[in-house]
Structure formats: C-alpha cells, structure tokens
Amino acid sequence: MRLPARSQRRAGLQSIVSCPRQHRSRAKQPRYRLVGRKPDPERPATLVQWEAVFGSSPPPYLSVPFMQKALRYEAQCKASGGVPAGTKRALKRIATGEPVAASNSSSLRPGAQLVREWNGRTYQVQVVEGGFELDGKSWKSLSAIAKHITGATWSGPRFFGLNSRAARP
C-alpha cells in the first residue's frame, strides 16, 4: 500500500529527526543523536596529546583535525627554534605596556643614512629622531618617502633594501 506524498514526507522526516527507542535507561543514552556524524575515534588520543603539549585541556568545540594541525604547528615551532629572540623581547615589552611603535626594535639609529638610486637620481635619506629627512623635509615613515620618490605605493624598508626580500627594479 502506498502512502500519500505528505505522509511519506512525514515518515521520512520522522526517521531522521528521532532516535529509535531502545530498552535501556534514558540516563545512559543520549536523547538525540547527530545524523551522519560519528564520534571521532582519534579524539581521546588527540586530547591526551594536546594536554601533554599545551598543559591544559582544549576548548570543547575544537575539532580533531584542527587540534592535530595545531599540534603539528607547535612541533614545527619547537623543531625550528620557535619565535626569534628579538620578537620575544618586543612582545614582552608590549606586554608590559610599552607602545608598539616604541617596542619596534629597528636597526636604524639617528644619524644613519640610506641611499637609493631611482630613475637616474640618487636619493639620500637621513635617519633623525622620530622619523626621516629627505632634501630638508621631515617624514614620519620610509614608505611615505618611497611613495614621494616613485609616485606609487611601496614598502619603505623594502624600497631602501632594509629587509631580505628587497627587490631593486
């Protein structure tokens, strides 16, 4: 015997939404189960590993794949030495309340000169207390100077060759 379309839909929905009743006590059985999701068998082992590495249990909503990625990242950091010492010092200074700009450990000291050739002209930038000087004019950042020189947005330190990724066109 065939049910009307509405009854078929209800019957199908009913089997998805409700759990089959079992003759066990309700205290031990969950009232509803997630359809299509089974508990991850790797979760207990991942939780133990997380607690061993980080010293506390993870938030309950973290998925197993996410926790495994975080554990692999932490292992990679430990293998490669972790965060550089200069970065750690800067973070500690920031944590004590020092402004971020002041904690930026720049290798440029007042009195240093930066020289850059661009389109046949040589530009000399003087490092002064609180900024930079080019042709007698004060500038707050190297990026502003680089934009003034080229007419395009540049990373100032990169334009003047102060980082390892410096590219000179």
C-alpha positions in Angstrom: 0.0 0.0 0.0 1.3 3.4 -1.0 1.1 6.4 1.4 0.1 9.8 0.2 3.1 12.2 -0.6 2.5 14.2 2.6 2.6 11.0 4.8 5.8 9.8 3.0 7.5 13.1 3.8 6.5 12.9 7.4 7.6 9.3 7.7 11.0 10.1 6.2 11.4 13.2 8.4 10.4 11.2 11.5 13.1 8.6 10.9 15.8 11.3 10.5 14.8 13.5 13.5 14.0 11.0 16.2 16.1 8.2 17.6 15.0 4.7 17.7 13.9 3.8 21.1 15.9 1.2 22.9 15.1 -0.6 26.1 18.0 1.0 28.1 17.8 3.6 30.8 17.4 7.2 29.5 20.3 8.4 31.7 22.9 6.4 29.8 21.5 7.0 26.2 21.6 10.4 24.5 18.1 11.7 23.7 19.1 12.7 20.2 22.0 11.7 18.0 23.7 13.6 15.3 22.7 12.2 11.9 25.7 11.3 9.8 28.3 12.1 12.4 30.0 9.5 14.4 32.4 10.2 17.3 36.0 10.5 16.1 38.0 7.6 17.3 41.1 9.7 17.4 39.7 12.3 19.8 40.8 10.7 23.1 44.4 10.3 21.9 44.4 13.8 20.5 43.1 15.3 23.8 45.9 13.5 25.7 48.5 14.7 23.3 47.1 18.3 23.5 47.2 18.3 27.3 50.8 17.0 27.2 51.9 19.7 24.8 50.0 22.7 26.0 49.5 21.9 29.6 45.7 22.3 29.7 42.7 20.8 28.0 41.5 22.3 24.7 38.2 24.1 24.4 35.4 21.5 23.9 34.3 22.9 20.5 37.7 22.3 18.7 37.6 19.6 16.1 40.1 16.8 15.9 41.6 17.9 12.6 42.1 21.5 14.0 43.7 20.2 17.1 46.0 17.9 15.1 47.0 20.9 12.9 47.8 23.0 16.0 49.9 20.2 17.5 51.8 19.8 14.2 52.4 23.6 14.1 53.6 23.5 17.7 56.0 20.7 17.0 57.3 22.5 13.9 57.9 25.7 16.0 59.8 23.7 18.6 61.9 21.9 16.0 62.9 25.2 14.3 63.6 27.1 17.5 60.3 28.9 17.8 59.9 32.6 17.7 63.1 34.6 17.2 64.6 36.2 20.4 64.1 39.7 19.1 60.4 39.1 18.6 60.1 37.6 22.0 61.7 40.7 23.6 59.4 43.0 21.6 56.4 41.0 22.7 57.5 41.2 26.4 57.9 44.9 26.1 54.5 45.3 24.6 53.0 43.1 27.3 54.5 45.4 30.0 52.5 48.3 28.5 55.2 49.8 26.2 53.7 51.3 23.0 54.0 49.1 19.9 55.9 51.7 17.9 58.4 52.2 20.7 59.0 48.4 21.1 59.8 48.0 17.4 63.4 47.2 17.6 64.6 48.9 14.4 68.3 48.7 13.5 68.2 52.3 12.2 69.7 54.8 14.6 69.6 58.5 14.3 72.4 59.7 12.1 72.3 56.7 9.7 71.9 57.5 6.0 70.0 55.5 3.4 70.9 55.9 -0.2 68.7 54.8 -3.1 69.0 55.4 -6.8 65.8 55.8 -8.7 65.4 56.8 -12.4 68.9 58.1 -12.6 68.7 60.2 -9.5 70.4 59.4 -6.1 68.3 60.0 -3.0 69.9 60.3 0.4 67.6 59.9 3.4 68.9 60.9 6.9 67.6 59.0 9.9 66.6 61.5 12.6 65.0 61.2 16.0 61.3 60.5 15.4 61.5 60.0 11.6 63.5 60.7 8.5 64.7 63.6 6.5 64.9 63.9 2.7 66.0 67.2 1.0 65.5 69.1 4.2 61.9 67.9 4.6 60.8 65.7 7.6 59.0 62.4 7.0 57.3 60.1 9.5 58.0 56.9 7.5 60.1 55.4 4.8 57.0 54.3 3.0 55.9 57.9 2.6 59.3 58.8 1.2 59.2 55.8 -1.2 55.8 56.9 -2.4 57.0 60.5 -2.9 60.0 59.3 -4.9 58.2 56.7 -7.1 54.7 58.0 -7.2 53.5 54.5 -6.3 52.8 52.7 -3.0 55.9 50.9 -1.8 57.1 49.3 1.4 59.6 51.8 2.5 62.0 49.3 4.1 61.8 47.2 1.1 62.3 50.1 -1.3 65.5 51.1 0.6 66.8 47.5 0.8 66.4 47.1 4.6 64.8 43.6 4.5 65.9 40.4 2.9 63.1 40.5 0.4 64.3 43.8 -1.0 63.9 43.9 -4.8 65.5 46.6 -6.8 63.9 47.1 -10.2 
